[in-house]
């Protein structure tokens, strides 16, 4: 609490200070460089009267050279306002930054003297009857100040102010103008930088969207029709282009290759490696046709490409419709979930696992066989599923979706691929509370219908 002898002066109605407060408040809301000048231009002359103004830039120019970015008679503002018009007078360039490269470059003349030596100056007793840049426009003015404006410790812009009075400026007025000019310059530079960041972000977003469209086009256009096998898939992208990939490849003897893979990292690099993997697999021919043989082939080509720290996890299965057997191998990928129809129990398919692709030639991978029974289901997925953060996640408590919730969603379905995918999506949304994703989420659900259906479809 303040004691009773404290005196408080309310300055909210002080004429000069009120202009300053309103000016700074409006300047803090500026979102475009030209908005800064629209705020300062009409009002700062009320605080510090001048009659003619010139802004100059030496950015990126040889010593002694300059560009006039803006100049005007202050009376233009007064007449514009008196006519009840908003904004800037037509004679004032609102956005010299967007046309900076087209502005003419000058040297010498009155401005050349003002900027010589990068030092602040007060000029009195002026007689500017025939300037090489301004002609006779500056002839009425007898005094001026030249304020250097700093950018990263260097003078790259100038504020030059003129008056008819030959002794209009002193050190105190110069100090005010110097501080205000650099304040305006700092605000303007920040907004120019923000605009550039926004422009680059728009470009990056457009590029990422294009990468994502290309990436989507590399996925299978339609699901395979294979006797005895029901298939459903889901591919949900994150905010960035990622490296998730699934595919179905024809294999020798009428068999079907089934792949789910995930490239480490995000962005265009991961998407490019994903495209490389697709091209490699679609060029595969010969070999022993085993799941491990296919992954060894892909690994050899990726290692030769020198992925520079990137790698690919992958699960590849070869389904034989004649026998209902799945030959499979895993290169560091999340173990698929196997739903046993007879016992309605679920477990991971963890055999045949080796290192991820693209790290070393010595993959250490082998194939295993899984004999499917009618009604058995397999769910292949990427870690964007199990590592999805919950809505209650916090520092030190990530609360990921995890394998247990995944298994519960699979068991809670009716076992057919479409309902498995739907059940997992529902559980994910309940867990995250969001429809956006930090990572791609890919699902491939399979259900074996039995040899009898195989024979019926083959004969049909």
N, C-alpha and C positions, 0 to 999 in steps of 0.2 A: 504494500500500500504506500502511496505517496503521502508525505506529510503535508499539513495544511499550509505551510509557508512556501511550498513549491508553486511557481508561477508557470503557466502553460500558455504559449502564444499559438493560436490556430492560424496557420498560414494558407489554408485552403483557398481563401479569396484574395490573396496577394496577387495583384494583376500580372506582374512579370513571372512570378513563380508558378502561377496557375497555367500560363502558356507552356512553361517548361514541363510541368507534370503531365499535362494533356499530350504534349508532343512525345515525351518518352513512353507514355502508356500506349499510344497509337503505334509508335515505332516497334514496340515489343510484339505487336500483332502482325507485323509485315511478313508476308510469305514469298514475296518476289522482290528482287533488287530495285525495280522501279517503284515499288510501294514505299521504300525508304525515302526516296526523294519526294514522292508525293506528300509524305508526312512532314518532312523537314522543310522543303522548299517554300511553301506558302506561309510558314509560321516563324521560321528562324530569323527572318528579317525584322519581325516585330521585337525580337529580343536584342538583336545586334544589327542596326540599320546599315545596309550597303545599297549600292545602286547598280552595279554590274558584276556578274559572276562568270568565271571561266573555270571549268574542270579539265585537267590535262593528265594524260597517261604517258609514261615512258617505258611501260612494261614491254620487255622483249625487243627494245629498239636500241640502236647504237647511241653512244654518248652524244648528248646535244640534240638528239632528235626527239620528237614528241608528236602526239596526236591530240587534237581538241575533241574531247568526248561530249562536252556540253558547254554552251555559253548563252547568256540571255540578259536582257535588261530586267531588273526587278520590277519595274513599272508594269511589265507584261503580266506579272502575277496579280498586281493590284487591280489592273483594268479587267482581267479575267474574273477575279472575285467580285468586283463591283458590278459586272454584268450578270452575276448570279450563276456563273458556270462552275461545274465541278471539275476536279482533276487538274491537269496541267494545261497551260496555254499551248496552242498549236505550234508555237515557235520553239518549244522545248522538247528535245529528244528524250522520250521516257525510258528507252532501253538501249544505250550505246553499246552494251556488252555483246548483244546479239549480232551487231553489225561492225564490231571492232576491226575485223580484218579488212573491211572495205573503206574505213576512214582514211583520209589522206595523211601522210607523214610530212611534218614540217621541221624546219631548223631555223634558228636565228629569230630576229624580231623581238618584240616586247616579251613574249613568253619565253624565248630562249634566254634572255637576261634573267628572268625570274627564276628559272630552274638551274641556272649555272651554279655548280658546286654543291648541289643538294643541301643548301643551307636555308633556313627561314629568313625572310627579308621583309622590311618595311620600306616602301618606295614613296618618296615625296617629291613635289615639284615636277610632276610628270608633264611632258608635252609629246603626245603620241599622235602626230598629225598624219603620218602615212606609214602604217605598219604593213610588212609584206604578207601578213596573214589576215589581219582585220581591216586593213585600209584605214579609213577615217572613222570607223565605228567607235574607237576608243578615245577620240580627240577630246570629248568633254571632260574626261576624268583626269584629276591632278594628283591623286594618291592611291596607293594599293598595298596590299599585303600578299605575300606568297607563302603558303603553308605546305610544307612537304608532308605527305601522307605515307606512313610506314606500312610495309607488308613483309612479314618474316624478317624484320630488322633492316630492310632496305627501302629506300624511297622509290616507289613505283608510280605514284600518282601525286597530283598537286591540286590545291584549291587556291585560286587567285580571285581576290575581291577588290573592287575599285569604287572610289567615291569622287565627287566633284571637288569637295573641300581638300585643299592641298595639305592640310594637317589633320585629316580625319582619324588617323590611327595612331595609337601609342602602344607601349609594351603590354599594358593590361588588356587592351582590346585584342592585341595580337594573341596573347596567351589564351583568351577565351575562344578565339576563332581556331587556333591551333588544336586545342583539346576537342572542340566540337567537330572539326573536320576529321580528325582521326577516329572519333567515336562513330561518325557516320560511315567512314571508310571501313571500319571493322565490322559493323553490322552488315554493310553491303557485301563485303567479301564472304562473310559467313553464308549469306543467302545465295550468292553465286555458287559457292561450294555445294550447298544443299541442292540447288537446281541440277548441278552436274552429277551429284550422287544419284538423284532421282532419275535423271536421264539414263545413267549407266545401269541402274537397277531395272528400268523398263527394258533396256536392251537385253540384259541378262535373263530377265523373266521370259521375254519373247524367245530367246535362244533355248532356254530350258524347256519351254513349252514345245518348241519344234523338236528338240531331242526326245521329249516324251512321246510326241506323235510318231516319230520314226521308231522308237522303241516299241510302242504298241503295235505298229505294223509288222514287227518281226515275230510277234506271237502267232500261234496257230489261228487261222481264220475260222476253223470249225473243229469240233470234237471228232475223234476217230470213231468209226463204226467197226467194232471188232466183235466177232461172235463170243458170247459168254461174258462180256465185260461192259459194265455201265460206268460212265465217266462224267464227272462234273468238275468245273474249274472256276477259280475266282482270282482276279488280279487287280488289286487296289493300290494305286500309286500314292506316294507321299508328296509333300510340297516340292521336293526336288526330284530330278530324274535319278533313278536308282539303277541297281544292277540285278534285280530279280528276273528270272527267266524260267519258263517251262516250255516243254515241247514234246511232240510225239513224232517218232521217226520210224519209217518202215525198215524192218530188219530181214535178213535172209530167212527163207523158209516160212514166210507169212507171219513172222513174229512182229511184235510191236515194241519199239523202244520208248520208254517213258522217262522224262527228265524233269527234275526241279533243281535249279541252281541259284546261287546268290553271290554276286561280285562284292568284294569288300569295298566300303566307302559309298559315296553318293556322287551325284553330279554327272557331268558329261563324260568324265574319265571312266566311271563305272559303267555307264551306258555303252561306251565304245567297246569296252572289254566284253560286255554281254553280246554285242553284235559280232565281235570276233569269235566268241565261243559258238554262236549259232552257225557262222560260216564254216567253222572247223568241223562241227558235227554233221552238217549237211554235205560235207565232202568226204565223210567216212565211207570207206568201202573195203571189202575184204576182211582180213583179220579173222579171229575165231568166233566173232559174233557174240562174245560174252560181255556182260555188263562191265567187268573189270577191264577187258580189252578195249572197249570204247573209251573209258575214262583215261586209260594209259595213253591212248592215241591223242586225246584232247590235251592231256597234260604235257606231252612231248611238244606239241605245237605251241602251247602257251608259254612254256619255259623258254623255248627258242625265241619268243617274242619279247622277252625281258620286260615283265610287267612293272618293274620299278616299285616293289613293295606291295603291289596289289596281288590278290589271290582270289580263287573261286572255290566255294564249297558246292558240292553237287551230289545228288543221289540219282543213280541211273538204274532202271529196271528193264529187263527184257521179258515180256509176257508171251507165253506160248499158248495160243487158243486151243491147240490139240490136246494139251495135257493139263491146262490150268495151272501151270507152274510159272513162278516168277523167279528169274535169275537176276540178282541185284548186287550192287556194290556202292559204297559211299566214300566220297572224298571229303572228309571233315564236315559233312552236312548234318543238320538236325535229324536224329533218327525218326523215320516215319512211324506213325501210330498204326498198329494192327488190331482190328476189331474181330475177335473170334466169334463167329455166329453161333457156334455150338454152346459155348460157355458164357457168351455175352460179357467177356472180359477183354481187357485192352492192355497192350504192351508195346514197347518200342522195338523196332527192327534195327538192332545195333551191331550185328555181325558184318564182316566184310568191310570194316571202316579203315581208311588210311588218311594220309595228309591231304589238305586242300590242293587243288590244281594250281599250277603256275609257280610253285615254290622250288621244287627240286625234281630231278629226273627219277630219283628213288622214291616213288610214290608209296610203296609198301601196301598195295591194295590187292584184294582178291575177291572172287565172286562167291556168293552163297545162293542156295536154292530155297524157295519157300513154296510148298505145295498148298494151293488154295482149295478150300472147300466151299460148296455153294453157300452164299450169304456172307462170306468173309469180306471185310472192307479194309482198305488201306488209305491212310490220309498222309499225303506228302505236303510239306509246308516250309516256309522260310522263317527266319528268326524275327521278322517284323510282326509275326503273330504272337509268339511266346514272350517277346520283349516289349510288348505294348504296355506303356505305363498307365496305371490306374488314376482315376480322378482325385484320389486321396494321396497320391505319391508326394513325398517331400524329401528334403535333403537327408541322405543316409537311410531312407526307406523308400526304395524305388517302386515297390508294389507292382511288379510285372505280372502280366497275364499268366505266364508259366504253363508248364506241361500239365499240371493237375487240373487247371481250369479247362485246358484244351481237351483232355480226356473226358472230363465231365460233360462238355458240350457234345462230344462224339457219342458218348453213351446215352445222352438225353435225346438223341435223334432217333429216327426210325431205321437208321442203318444204310439207307440208300444214299448215293452221293449228293443228290440235290438237297436233301434234308440235312445231311451232315454239314454242308457249306452254310446253309441257312442258320443252323443251330450255332455254329462257330461265330458267324457274324453277329448274331443276337447277343451271345455271351461277351464278345469283344466290346460291343457298344455299351452294354451294362457296366462293364469294367472301366472303360475309358471315359464314357460320357461325352465323347467327341466323334465327329465324322471326318476329322482330318487325322493324318498319320505322320509320325516322325520317320517312319521307314515303310518301304513297300511291303505289302502283305499278299502272299501268294499261297493258294491252296489248290491241290489236285486230289480229288477224292475218287477212289475206284471201288467197285464191288464186283466180285466174281459171282456169276449167275449159275454156273455149273456146266458140265460137259454135255448134258442132254440138250441144253439150249444151244451150245456150240454146234452140235450135230444138226439140230433143227434149222439153224440159220444157214449153215453150210449147204444143206440139202435144198433149202428154199432159194 
